[in-house]
Amino acid sequence: MAGSNISRDHIAMEAMKVLMEKTVSNNLKLTGRIKRFFGLNHKTYTAFDEKMIAKLSYEMADAMIAQREKIMEDKL
C-alpha cells in the first residue's frame, strides 16, 4: 500500500501553527490591524492557551487521519 508517510505529530504541529496564526490575527485591535497593513510598528499581545491549542490540533490531526484512511478504504 503506497500511503502517506505523514505522522500524527507532524499533522498536529501544522494544525497548531495555523491555529496560532489565526488566533493572533483575530486578536489584533482595529488600530493594530491598520498599522500592520501599512507596515507601521504596533504592539501585539499573544495569549495562547497551550493546552487547548494542543488538544484542538491533535483532534484535527486525528480527524484528518481518519478521513485519509476512509478514502484509502473506499479506493480498495
N, C-alpha and C positions, 0 to 999 in steps of 0.2 A: 504494500500500500504506500503510495507516494503522497503522504500528507504533509502538512505544515509542521515545521520544527520549532515554532514559536512557543516558548514556555508560558505558563500561567503567570509567573512573576514578571516576565517581560511585558505581557499584555497589561497587567495591573500597573506597572510602572508608567507605561504610556498613558493609561487612563488617568493615573494620578497627576501626571504632568498637565493633561488637558483640563482636569478639574481645577487645579491650582491656577492655571492661566485664566480660566473663565471666572473664577471667584474674584481674582484681583481686578479684572476689568469691570465687573459688575459692582464692586465696592467703591470705585472712584466716584467722588462727587462730580457734579457737572463742571465746576470750575477746574478740577483736576483733569477731566477729560478734554476740556478745551485747551488747557495748557499743554497737555500731551500731544494733542492734534497739531498744534503749532510748534512743537519742539521746545517749549519753554520748560524751565525747571519747575518741578512740582513735587510735593511730598506724597508719598504713598505709604499707607499703613497696611501691612499684611497680617491678618489674623486668621490662621488656619486652625481648624480642629483636626489635628493629625490623625486621631483615631477614626473619626468619621470619614475623612477622605480615604484613608487606607481601607476601611470597611467597604465603602462605595466602590472603590476601584477594583477590589477583589470580587465583589458581586458582579460588576460589569465584565470582568475577565471570565468568570465562571459562565455567565450568560453567553458570551461570545464563543467560548469553547464548546458549550452545549449546542449552539447553533451550527458551529463548524462540523461537529460530529453528526448532527442531524442531516446536514447537507451531504456529508460523505455516505451516510446510510442510504439516503434517497438515490444516490448515484449508483449504488450497487444493485 
